[in-house]
Amino acid sequence: MIGRVLVASMLAVHLAAPAMAADADCNPKKGLLKLPVSEPWAQKRLDIKNAWRLTQGAGVTVAVVDSGVDYHPQMQISKIIDETRTNYRDCVGHGTAVAGIISARYYAGVPFHGVAPQAEIVVIKQSNSTEGDVDKLVSGIDDAVAAGADVINISVRASDQPALKAAVQRALDRDIVVVAAAGNVTGPDDEDVPAYPAAYEGVLAVGAAGPDGRRADSSNAATPVGVLGPGVDITAPWPGRGYMRGLEGTSFAAPYVAGTAALVRARFPKLTQEQVRRRIIATADGGTGAGVGAGMVNPLLALTAVLPYEEAGAPVVAEPPPPALPPGAIAKAPPRDQSAVDISMAVGTGVLITIMVVGALALLVPLGRRRGWRAGRVS
């Protein structure tokens, strides 16, 4: 079965430009050919298999703008667009890992699986490294729009550029959920610099968390984060038909959220990209502090939560989290909702009147029956 999936994914590949030989140094680090039997912590923490009782992401297309992809027995890629014109191969393993976290198929006895295994994956190769350049990133986002993506995962950090911002806005205008990594802190120069496109308005920015649910020290707190995803000691598919363990960074946290967005879009196809983004934020496991957003993404709750409704009938999925408060600050009390108070008072009064009427009937009906419902004397 695994072999048939591999053949199917090979036949489904299309390149946007004539493929040329990859660089001679396209030699990603060797991974493991076999994993231990235990399931990775990230999958347990997010309770992904329980979410599959409702959907596995069928009918949703996720575009992965990254470093390409290598064939893997658990992955079925529908299309590859090569912006680099160097071949589809993933020379660093980054894109293969990201795509696998989103959509790796589940097989009994294989401990790893993706978040949305039935989602359709379009891989857009924009670099032969983990960095890339802004021009190819912009083209890659436009390619994702043209490919009909419902969700775009961008695990690439760039600087703020008008062309990049415009490309992201084009995707949002086409009702695409844009998920981007918040960036990693690798030195003092990164600490106060937000990552783009994650920092653009409308993008679901993702920080990294460890098994304890806390934000990883390497996760960039300068980026306005929406939610956290698992991003420490991550296991994922790797070039060479193997796996890599011990991966860390927001790059690998973002696809857990992109996979969740695919599940939500499959479960609630009428929600707009903004509503999907806000629903994921509203159902996250609450967190506090800079770079934490609403807390750890919760796929099952994102699919099952019953949320309030707006006046227009669209689901309310909570406002984005407020800015982080400085240490020791006390959050301002929320304003009193007078309309809710009035409704509660009206309902309470109605219930009281109903109780009084029922009590009176319980007393008078037996008396009336004994008298045959005839009028009695006034005493």
Legacy VTK file of the C-alpha trace (Angstrom):
# vtk DataFile Version 3.0
C-alpha trace
ASCII
DATASET POLYDATA
POINTS 379 float
0.000 0.000 0.000
2.770 2.411 0.918
4.504 1.629 -2.353
1.341 2.406 -4.326
1.017 5.772 -2.599
4.608 6.572 -3.532
3.979 5.748 -7.186
0.806 7.816 -7.208
2.602 10.827 -5.794
5.362 10.491 -8.414
2.827 10.490 -11.238
1.014 13.536 -9.811
3.996 15.891 -9.926
4.024 18.853 -12.314
6.752 21.451 -12.613
6.038 25.083 -13.470
9.265 25.329 -15.472
11.556 22.850 -17.249
13.515 21.024 -14.577
17.256 21.413 -14.551
19.770 19.500 -12.527
19.785 20.425 -8.859
22.964 21.866 -7.416
25.700 19.347 -6.771
25.594 20.198 -3.086
21.890 19.274 -2.804
22.588 16.770 -0.080
20.216 17.065 2.904
21.197 15.645 6.247
20.477 11.943 6.634
17.384 11.035 8.606
16.161 7.877 10.316
14.677 5.126 8.190
12.527 3.890 11.051
10.967 5.536 14.090
10.317 4.097 17.557
6.840 2.735 18.197
5.853 5.600 20.499
3.764 8.399 19.024
5.413 11.868 18.939
4.340 14.182 21.759
2.920 16.809 19.401
0.345 14.400 17.994
-0.714 13.295 21.466
-0.872 16.867 22.755
-3.144 18.020 19.937
-5.300 14.855 20.051
-5.370 14.811 16.259
-6.918 11.366 15.796
-9.988 12.424 17.769
-10.467 15.316 15.356
-10.483 12.837 12.470
-13.865 11.539 13.627
-15.244 14.717 12.059
-12.896 15.332 9.133
-9.435 14.593 7.784
-9.340 17.623 5.505
-10.727 16.098 2.315
-11.522 18.633 -0.392
-9.152 21.300 0.945
-5.987 22.365 -0.884
-2.973 23.471 1.154
-0.057 25.198 -0.564
3.377 24.819 1.038
5.721 27.625 -0.020
9.103 26.278 1.031
12.271 24.475 -0.101
10.612 21.814 -2.217
9.791 18.232 -1.283
11.274 14.768 -1.617
9.145 11.714 -2.242
8.088 9.901 0.895
5.932 6.775 1.404
3.465 8.634 3.618
3.022 11.667 1.395
0.968 12.213 -1.725
1.717 15.514 -3.443
-0.702 16.639 -6.131
1.516 19.276 -7.733
4.967 20.852 -7.469
5.738 24.315 -8.793
9.465 25.041 -8.996
10.227 28.754 -8.820
13.977 28.041 -8.577
14.171 26.060 -11.842
16.533 23.624 -10.156
14.305 20.529 -9.851
11.734 19.536 -7.259
14.284 18.097 -4.785
14.372 19.393 -1.243
18.023 20.166 -0.591
17.605 20.950 3.116
14.680 18.790 4.253
12.712 21.808 5.465
9.874 21.655 2.936
9.518 17.881 3.209
9.125 18.126 6.980
6.579 20.959 6.744
4.475 19.204 4.094
4.604 15.965 6.103
3.397 17.609 9.306
0.385 18.914 7.417
-0.645 15.851 5.449
1.342 12.641 6.000
-0.985 9.645 5.658
-1.775 7.424 8.598
-0.724 3.774 8.487
-1.179 1.262 11.299
2.114 0.621 13.000
3.675 3.889 11.797
3.868 6.299 14.768
3.942 9.490 12.695
1.016 11.039 10.826
0.005 14.483 9.608
-2.762 16.751 10.889
-4.963 16.657 7.765
-4.010 13.468 5.881
-6.718 13.823 3.240
-5.894 17.410 2.311
-4.474 18.008 -1.144
-0.930 19.406 -1.065
0.598 21.756 -3.612
4.322 22.299 -3.026
5.877 25.537 -4.261
9.661 25.480 -4.206
10.969 29.002 -3.654
14.475 28.233 -2.424
17.247 25.654 -2.062
17.877 26.821 1.498
15.895 27.793 4.571
16.183 31.481 3.645
15.204 32.160 0.036
14.629 35.598 -1.425
11.645 37.900 -1.305
11.044 37.924 -5.067
10.622 34.149 -5.239
8.551 34.182 -2.061
6.214 36.712 -3.667
6.003 34.609 -6.824
5.407 31.529 -4.707
2.446 33.126 -2.925
0.997 34.181 -6.280
1.499 30.610 -7.540
-0.435 29.333 -4.537
-3.308 31.700 -5.319
-3.332 30.597 -8.949
-3.327 26.926 -7.873
-6.592 27.456 -5.979
-5.201 27.022 -2.478
-7.583 27.238 0.469
-4.695 27.496 2.954
-1.108 28.687 2.435
1.693 27.690 4.810
4.744 29.970 4.832
7.504 28.751 7.129
9.896 31.398 5.809
11.007 34.607 7.490
11.544 37.750 5.427
11.753 41.505 5.884
8.869 43.880 5.322
8.583 44.583 1.594
5.727 46.280 -0.308
5.658 43.489 -2.893
5.421 40.821 -0.182
2.646 42.664 1.626
0.735 43.057 -1.648
1.075 39.337 -2.426
-0.273 38.395 0.993
-3.172 40.789 0.558
-3.998 39.243 -2.822
-4.198 35.857 -1.131
-6.425 37.179 1.662
-8.659 38.892 -0.888
-9.118 35.502 -2.568
-10.387 34.102 0.736
-7.246 32.070 1.477
-6.125 31.391 5.044
-2.484 32.491 5.264
-0.500 30.802 8.050
3.078 31.951 8.684
5.853 31.194 11.140
6.562 33.935 13.686
10.312 33.479 13.213
13.129 32.276 15.455
15.474 34.201 17.696
18.999 33.187 16.797
20.800 36.205 18.241
20.329 39.672 19.796
19.521 41.181 16.411
16.370 39.039 16.117
14.790 39.803 19.479
13.027 43.054 18.601
12.442 42.472 14.883
9.092 41.010 13.778
9.034 38.388 11.036
7.199 38.882 7.771
4.814 37.871 6.316
3.691 36.652 9.771
3.438 40.212 11.118
1.068 41.425 8.390
-2.542 42.050 9.359
-4.811 39.142 8.469
-2.061 36.515 8.656
-2.321 33.788 11.291
1.121 34.057 12.891
2.343 30.980 14.751
4.833 30.777 17.603
6.533 27.614 18.845
5.830 25.769 22.099
7.377 22.825 23.895
5.733 19.757 25.462
4.875 21.785 28.582
2.811 24.209 26.475
5.111 27.158 27.141
6.516 29.332 24.389
9.935 28.137 23.291
12.790 30.502 24.091
13.703 30.523 20.409
10.222 31.643 19.316
10.174 35.298 18.249
8.012 37.330 20.660
8.324 40.507 18.572
5.904 39.106 15.997
2.196 39.528 16.910
1.401 35.836 17.390
-2.121 34.439 17.007
-1.546 30.939 18.430
1.238 28.538 19.310
1.995 25.198 17.700
4.334 22.372 18.719
7.830 23.530 17.789
10.319 21.739 20.047
11.627 18.166 19.632
9.500 17.678 16.517
9.436 14.512 14.417
8.642 14.786 10.705
9.180 13.071 7.334
12.578 13.707 5.742
14.286 13.284 2.379
15.471 9.754 1.718
12.082 8.283 2.666
12.999 8.596 6.320
12.249 10.802 9.305
14.026 13.460 11.325
13.723 13.850 15.076
14.594 16.794 17.296
13.493 19.551 14.895
12.865 22.927 16.500
11.469 26.274 15.422
8.351 28.141 14.395
8.848 26.692 10.905
7.567 23.375 12.221
4.926 24.898 14.488
3.195 26.674 11.589
2.201 23.492 9.675
0.375 22.139 12.726
-1.794 25.245 12.549
-2.077 25.131 8.744
-3.256 21.534 9.054
-5.820 22.628 11.630
-7.000 25.354 9.247
-7.481 22.663 6.589
-9.620 20.633 8.990
-11.726 23.680 9.865
-12.228 24.601 6.212
-13.326 21.040 5.461
-15.696 20.973 8.437
-17.094 24.495 7.924
-16.771 25.235 4.190
-18.882 28.397 4.399
-16.570 30.205 6.817
-14.433 32.959 5.356
-10.682 32.983 5.795
-11.054 35.584 8.532
-13.627 33.482 10.361
-11.411 30.404 10.130
-8.474 32.357 11.520
-10.497 33.833 14.363
-12.107 30.471 15.173
-8.691 28.863 15.599
-7.687 31.727 17.890
-10.923 31.531 19.886
-10.550 27.802 20.572
-6.836 27.737 21.461
-5.738 26.626 24.910
-5.464 29.950 26.719
-2.062 31.487 27.215
-0.569 34.737 28.457
2.574 36.685 27.759
4.406 38.136 24.789
4.613 35.910 21.744
2.003 33.469 23.060
-1.187 34.788 21.482
-4.250 32.777 22.518
-2.175 29.733 23.482
-1.678 26.285 21.963
-3.777 25.420 18.910
-6.560 22.928 19.681
-7.752 21.102 16.524
-10.554 19.148 18.202
-12.035 22.208 19.899
-11.712 24.199 16.668
-13.971 21.612 15.025
-16.471 21.131 17.847
-16.842 24.384 19.797
-20.301 25.949 19.768
-19.636 29.661 19.546
-21.916 32.727 19.839
-23.340 34.381 16.765
-23.190 37.859 15.341
-26.284 39.830 14.381
-25.811 38.862 10.729
-25.915 35.157 11.623
-22.199 34.551 11.135
-20.368 32.757 13.949
-18.497 34.938 16.378
-15.022 33.539 16.763
-13.595 36.037 19.245
-11.547 39.115 18.688
-7.784 38.730 18.316
-6.010 38.572 21.693
-5.117 41.932 23.264
-1.508 43.104 23.260
0.675 41.498 25.897
0.809 43.427 29.153
4.093 44.385 30.762
5.211 42.210 33.692
3.111 42.798 36.790
0.386 44.723 34.969
-3.269 44.038 35.749
-5.626 43.498 32.858
-8.430 46.034 32.554
-11.818 44.626 33.518
-14.059 44.056 30.497
-16.950 46.546 30.121
-20.339 45.522 31.457
-22.561 43.995 28.789
-25.835 45.794 29.579
-27.807 43.985 26.900
-26.817 40.623 28.376
-27.831 41.869 31.831
-31.239 43.027 30.539
-31.856 39.684 28.834
-30.914 37.785 31.980
-33.281 39.915 34.075
-36.131 39.413 31.619
-35.611 35.663 31.530
-35.452 35.510 35.337
-38.672 37.506 35.692
-40.445 35.274 33.193
-39.375 32.146 35.039
-40.630 33.608 38.364
-44.028 34.477 36.904
-44.335 30.993 35.406
-43.611 29.401 38.775
-46.296 31.577 40.455
-48.898 30.687 37.819
-48.154 26.975 38.069
-48.394 27.164 41.887
-51.740 28.933 41.729
-53.130 26.380 39.290
-51.923 23.537 41.470
-54.041 25.008 44.330
-57.158 26.082 42.452
-57.681 23.179 40.048
-58.336 20.551 42.790
-60.783 22.935 44.538
-62.652 23.517 41.280
-62.934 19.805 40.584
-64.406 19.113 44.047
-67.113 21.764 43.478
-67.843 20.586 39.948
-66.540 23.926 38.768
-69.629 25.634 40.314
-69.280 29.136 41.750
-69.108 29.231 45.538
-70.078 31.779 48.134
-67.867 34.700 48.795
-66.657 34.410 52.382
LINES 1 380
379 0 1 2 3 4 5 6 7 8 9 10 11 12 13 14 15 16 17 18 19 20 21 22 23 24 25 26 27 28 29 30 31 32 33 34 35 36 37 38 39 40 41 42 43 44 45 46 47 48 49 50 51 52 53 54 55 56 57 58 59 60 61 62 63 64 65 66 67 68 69 70 71 72 73 74 75 76 77 78 79 80 81 82 83 84 85 86 87 88 89 90 91 92 93 94 95 96 97 98 99 100 101 102 103 104 105 106 107 108 109 110 111 112 113 114 115 116 117 118 119 120 121 122 123 124 125 126 127 128 129 130 131 132 133 134 135 136 137 138 139 140 141 142 143 144 145 146 147 148 149 150 151 152 153 154 155 156 157 158 159 160 161 162 163 164 165 166 167 168 169 170 171 172 173 174 175 176 177 178 179 180 181 182 183 184 185 186 187 188 189 190 191 192 193 194 195 196 197 198 199 200 201 202 203 204 205 206 207 208 209 210 211 212 213 214 215 216 217 218 219 220 221 222 223 224 225 226 227 228 229 230 231 232 233 234 235 236 237 238 239 240 241 242 243 244 245 246 247 248 249 250 251 252 253 254 255 256 257 258 259 260 261 262 263 264 265 266 267 268 269 270 271 272 273 274 275 276 277 278 279 280 281 282 283 284 285 286 287 288 289 290 291 292 293 294 295 296 297 298 299 300 301 302 303 304 305 306 307 308 309 310 311 312 313 314 315 316 317 318 319 320 321 322 323 324 325 326 327 328 329 330 331 332 333 334 335 336 337 338 339 340 341 342 343 344 345 346 347 348 349 350 351 352 353 354 355 356 357 358 359 360 361 362 363 364 365 366 367 368 369 370 371 372 373 374 375 376 377 378
